[in-house]
Amino acid sequence: MPRKIKGIGLRHYGAKTIDLTHAVDWEFVITEIFVGFLLGVFSYMGYVGGIALLFILCLIGSFVCFYAVIRNIVLYFKYKSANEKSGGQKS
């Protein structure tokens, strides 16, 4: 429920508690895959063009994006299997 702050026409929404379970937001995964692919293409073009700065930076960015995708999916399945072993109860 928003509260109106006196003197200012601003509405303040109180913080809500969230569930800290691990879940994969598929929009972010698809975005990271797309960005990683684009950075990979830019890295390849930097390699072909002989531009070391473009090649190295885009290659690092591409690896980071793909690492984040793999890490999120692995953590999701680890959490899911651990949750099933504990009988589906949240800790």
N, CA, C and O of each residue as an XYZ file, in Angstrom:
364
protein
N       0.842     -1.173      0.000
C       0.000      0.000      0.000
C       0.888      1.237      0.000
O       1.717      1.393      0.897
N       0.738      2.102     -0.967
C       1.594      3.282     -1.044
C       1.241      4.309      0.018
O       0.081      4.486      0.391
N       2.280      4.975      0.488
C       2.098      6.088      1.416
C       2.480      7.364      0.695
O       3.452      7.398     -0.060
N       1.708      8.414      0.932
C       2.041      9.702      0.339
C       2.941     10.450      1.326
O       2.588     10.629      2.491
N       4.093     10.878      0.848
C       5.032     11.616      1.687
C       4.581     13.070      1.722
O       4.293     13.673      0.688
N       4.525     13.627      2.948
C       4.024     14.989      3.128
C       4.941     16.008      2.462
O       6.165     15.901      2.534
N       4.344     16.975      1.826
C       5.090     18.079      1.233
C       5.608     17.790     -0.171
O       5.917     18.710     -0.928
N       5.698     16.538     -0.505
C       6.203     16.171     -1.834
C       5.150     15.288     -2.485
O       4.573     14.423     -1.827
N       4.903     15.490     -3.735
C       3.938     14.661     -4.439
C       4.544     13.326     -4.841
O       4.507     12.960     -6.015
N       5.094     12.602     -3.894
C       5.820     11.359     -4.159
C       5.164     10.221     -3.401
O       4.818     10.372     -2.229
N       4.996      9.124     -4.034
C       4.440      7.949     -3.361
C       5.570      6.978     -3.037
O       6.442      6.716     -3.867
N       5.538      6.457     -1.834
C       6.565      5.534     -1.379
C       5.937      4.161     -1.194
O       4.942      4.017     -0.483
N       6.512      3.164     -1.827
C       6.028      1.794     -1.685
C       6.983      1.052     -0.759
O       8.190      1.016     -0.996
N       6.440      0.472      0.279
C       7.269     -0.250      1.242
C       7.900     -1.479      0.623
O       7.349     -2.073     -0.304
N       9.049     -1.855      1.135
C       9.749     -3.030      0.631
C       8.953     -4.288      0.960
O       8.370     -4.409      2.038
N       8.940     -5.200      0.033
C       8.225     -6.454      0.241
C       9.236     -7.580      0.398
O      10.315     -7.547     -0.194
N       8.882     -8.560      1.190
C       9.768     -9.702      1.350
C       9.700    -10.562      0.100
O       8.668    -10.639     -0.568
N      10.810    -11.200     -0.200
C      10.861    -12.055     -1.380
C      11.339    -13.432     -0.970
O      11.967    -13.601      0.075
N      11.040    -14.404     -1.794
C      11.509    -15.760     -1.572
C      12.910    -15.865     -2.164
O      13.114    -15.545     -3.335
N      13.871    -16.308     -1.368
C      15.253    -16.350     -1.810
C      15.620    -17.666     -2.491
O      16.801    -17.998     -2.586
N      14.642    -18.408     -2.959
C      14.947    -19.639     -3.678
C      15.510    -19.292     -5.043
O      15.249    -18.216     -5.581
N      16.281    -20.208     -5.594
C      16.901    -19.953     -6.889
C      15.933    -20.329     -7.998
O      15.452    -21.461     -8.056
N      15.655    -19.402     -8.855
C      14.803    -19.656    -10.009
C      15.446    -19.003    -11.226
O      16.096    -17.964    -11.114
N      15.263    -19.607    -12.360
C      15.836    -19.077    -13.590
C      14.811    -18.161    -14.242
O      13.678    -18.563    -14.504
N      15.217    -16.947    -14.495
C      14.375    -16.033    -15.258
C      14.780    -16.200    -16.715
O      15.842    -15.736    -17.128
N      13.941    -16.854    -17.482
C      14.300    -17.254    -18.846
C      14.523    -16.065    -19.761
O      15.245    -16.184    -20.751
N      13.922    -14.917    -19.459
C      14.191    -13.723    -20.258
C      15.653    -13.321    -20.157
O      16.275    -12.973    -21.160
N      16.208    -13.367    -18.937
C      17.610    -13.016    -18.745
C      18.528    -14.028    -19.416
O      19.561    -13.654    -19.971
N      18.164    -15.301    -19.372
C      18.988    -16.329    -20.004
C      19.031    -16.107    -21.512
O      20.097    -16.175    -22.124
N      17.879    -15.845    -22.105
C      17.843    -15.609    -23.551
C      18.608    -14.340    -23.910
O      19.312    -14.302    -24.920
N      18.474    -13.307    -23.091
C      19.210    -12.067    -23.338
C      20.711    -12.296    -23.238
O      21.466    -11.794    -24.071
N      21.159    -13.050    -22.228
C      22.593    -13.315    -22.073
C      23.120    -14.158    -23.233
O      24.243    -13.945    -23.690
N      22.327    -15.107    -23.711
C      22.754    -15.900    -24.864
C      22.895    -14.996    -26.091
O      23.875    -15.094    -26.829
N      21.920    -14.122    -26.303
C      21.960    -13.213    -27.450
C      23.161    -12.271    -27.374
O      23.862    -12.076    -28.367
N      23.398    -11.687    -26.198
C      24.530    -10.766    -26.037
C      25.848    -11.519    -26.198
O      26.784    -11.014    -26.818
N      25.918    -12.734    -25.637
C      27.127    -13.543    -25.795
C      27.393    -13.886    -27.249
O      28.542    -13.880    -27.692
N      26.325    -14.187    -28.000
C      26.476    -14.481    -29.422
C      26.968    -13.253    -30.180
O      27.877    -13.353    -31.005
N      26.372    -12.096    -29.903
C      26.810    -10.864    -30.576
C      28.269    -10.539    -30.256
O      29.038    -10.159    -31.139
N      28.639    -10.692    -28.990
C      30.032    -10.428    -28.622
C      30.973    -11.435    -29.279
O      32.101    -11.096    -29.633
N      30.508    -12.670    -29.440
C      31.313    -13.664    -30.140
C      31.526    -13.296    -31.601
O      32.622    -13.462    -32.137
N      30.476    -12.797    -32.243
C      30.599    -12.350    -33.641
C      31.537    -11.158    -33.735
O      32.385    -11.108    -34.626
N      31.396    -10.197    -32.827
C      32.300     -9.040    -32.831
C      33.746     -9.474    -32.576
O      34.679     -8.933    -33.169
N      33.918    -10.450    -31.693
C      35.250    -10.956    -31.410
C      35.853    -11.606    -32.653
O      37.027    -11.401    -32.962
N      35.051    -12.382    -33.354
C      35.529    -13.020    -34.579
C      35.919    -11.967    -35.624
O      36.944    -12.094    -36.293
N      35.104    -10.948    -35.751
C      35.416     -9.890    -36.715
C      36.681     -9.124    -36.300
O      37.453     -8.689    -37.155
N      36.887     -8.964    -35.007
C      38.124     -8.345    -34.537
C      39.334     -9.206    -34.844
O      40.406     -8.693    -35.165
N      39.156    -10.534    -34.744
C      40.246    -11.460    -35.074
C      40.562    -11.413    -36.567
O      41.724    -11.343    -36.967
N      39.504    -11.452    -37.389
C      39.692    -11.418    -38.844
C      40.303    -10.085    -39.276
O      41.170    -10.045    -40.149
N      39.848     -9.005    -38.663
C      40.340     -7.676    -39.027
C      41.669     -7.327    -38.398
O      42.255     -6.300    -38.737
N      42.161     -8.151    -37.491
C      43.434     -7.880    -36.847
C      43.362     -6.786    -35.802
O      44.363     -6.125    -35.525
N      42.189     -6.589    -35.218
C      42.016     -5.566    -34.176
C      42.030     -6.288    -32.826
O      41.011     -6.818    -32.383
N      43.189     -6.301    -32.186
C      43.372     -7.085    -30.970
C      42.473     -6.606    -29.833
O      41.948     -7.423    -29.077
N      42.291     -5.308    -29.707
C      41.485     -4.779    -28.622
C      40.035     -5.243    -28.740
O      39.434     -5.655    -27.748
N      39.478     -5.181    -29.928
C      38.112     -5.648    -30.156
C      38.013     -7.151    -29.922
O      37.065     -7.629    -29.299
N      38.996     -7.891    -30.426
C      38.999     -9.344    -30.291
C      39.029     -9.768    -28.822
O      38.204    -10.576    -28.396
N      39.952     -9.243    -28.063
C      40.148     -9.681    -26.668
C      38.967     -9.278    -25.791
O      38.442    -10.106    -25.046
N      38.546     -8.031    -25.867
C      37.468     -7.566    -24.990
C      36.144     -8.257    -25.298
O      35.419     -8.645    -24.383
N      35.830     -8.410    -26.561
C      34.574     -9.085    -26.919
C      34.627    -10.566    -26.595
O      33.609    -11.149    -26.224
N      35.798    -11.191    -26.728
C      35.940    -12.600    -26.371
C      35.721    -12.800    -24.867
O      35.039    -13.740    -24.458
N      36.292    -11.927    -24.056
C      36.094    -12.004    -22.599
C      34.621    -11.797    -22.261
O      34.059    -12.545    -21.460
N      33.996    -10.794    -22.859
C      32.580    -10.541    -22.601
C      31.707    -11.705    -23.019
O      30.750    -12.044    -22.323
N      32.024    -12.324    -24.152
C      31.260    -13.469    -24.629
C      31.384    -14.642    -23.661
O      30.387    -15.287    -23.335
N      32.606    -14.920    -23.200
C      32.802    -16.010    -22.238
C      32.063    -15.746    -20.930
O      31.495    -16.664    -20.338
N      32.070    -14.508    -20.485
C      31.364    -14.167    -19.241
C      29.861    -14.384    -19.401
O      29.215    -14.911    -18.495
N      29.306    -13.991    -20.527
C      27.869    -14.188    -20.763
C      27.509    -15.663    -20.789
O      26.542    -16.078    -20.151
N      28.282    -16.461    -21.523
C      27.976    -17.890    -21.607
C      28.218    -18.595    -20.267
O      27.508    -19.542    -19.928
N      29.224    -18.132    -19.502
C      29.449    -18.677    -18.172
C      28.259    -18.385    -17.260
O      27.846    -19.246    -16.483
N      27.712    -17.182    -17.351
C      26.561    -16.815    -16.520
C      25.341    -17.660    -16.869
O      24.598    -18.073    -15.979
N      25.131    -17.917    -18.150
C      24.004    -18.756    -18.568
C      24.153    -20.166    -18.006
O      23.221    -20.708    -17.412
N      25.331    -20.753    -18.199
C      25.568    -22.119    -17.723
C      25.456    -22.186    -16.208
O      24.868    -23.126    -15.673
N      26.015    -21.199    -15.509
C      25.972    -21.186    -14.043
C      24.536    -21.093    -13.533
O      24.169    -21.811    -12.603
N      23.721    -20.225    -14.124
C      22.334    -20.082    -13.686
C      21.546    -21.363    -13.891
O      20.762    -21.755    -13.026
N      21.743    -22.016    -15.021
C      21.005    -23.246    -15.292
C      21.461    -24.370    -14.368
O      20.628    -25.124    -13.864
N      22.768    -24.495    -14.135
C      23.284    -25.526    -13.234
C      22.786    -25.294    -11.814
O      22.357    -26.239    -11.151
N      22.836    -24.056    -11.337
C      22.358    -23.766     -9.977
C      20.869    -24.035     -9.842
O      20.411    -24.487     -8.792
N      20.112    -23.761    -10.892
C      18.676    -24.038    -10.863
C      18.423    -25.537    -10.672
O      17.613    -25.931     -9.833
N      19.116    -26.365    -11.448
C      18.895    -27.803    -11.336
C      19.446    -28.368    -10.029
O      18.881    -29.316     -9.484
N      20.549    -27.797     -9.515
C      21.064    -28.223     -8.204
C      20.053    -27.909     -7.110
O      19.774    -28.748     -6.253
N      19.507    -26.699     -7.143
C      18.529    -26.320     -6.133
C      17.281    -27.180     -6.250
O      16.716    -27.609     -5.244
N      16.856    -27.429     -7.476
C      15.657    -28.219     -7.698
C      15.830    -29.643     -7.178
O      14.922    -30.178     -6.543
N      16.987    -30.268     -7.438
C      17.216    -31.634     -6.961
C      17.373    -31.664     -5.440
O      16.909    -32.605     -4.796
N      18.021    -30.650     -4.855
C      18.157    -30.605     -3.399
C      16.803    -30.392     -2.741
O      16.539    -30.943     -1.672
N      15.945    -29.598     -3.368
C      14.614    -29.342     -2.835
C      13.753    -30.605     -2.895
O      12.969    -30.866     -1.982
N      13.897    -31.389     -3.966
C      13.134    -32.633     -4.081
C      13.609    -33.662     -3.062
O      12.799    -34.421     -2.530
N      14.908    -33.698     -2.785
C      15.451    -34.649     -1.794
C      14.985    -34.306     -0.390
O      14.808    -35.195      0.443
N      14.785    -33.022     -0.124
C      14.362    -32.620      1.225
C      12.851    -32.707      1.394
O      12.311    -32.249      2.401
N      12.181    -33.278      0.435
C      10.737    -33.449      0.546
C       9.939    -32.252      0.096
O       8.755    -32.142      0.413
N      10.569    -31.344     -0.643
C       9.851    -30.200     -1.168
C       9.648    -29.077     -0.171
O       8.924    -28.122     -0.450
N      10.287    -29.182      1.003
C      10.127    -28.122      2.002
C      11.189    -27.063      1.799
O      12.334    -27.372      1.470
N      10.803    -25.813      1.996
C      11.760    -24.718      1.896
C      12.503    -24.599      3.208
O      11.933    -24.778      4.284
N      13.798    -24.290      3.102
C      14.569    -24.138      4.336
C      14.669    -22.707      4.757
O      15.287    -22.406      5.778
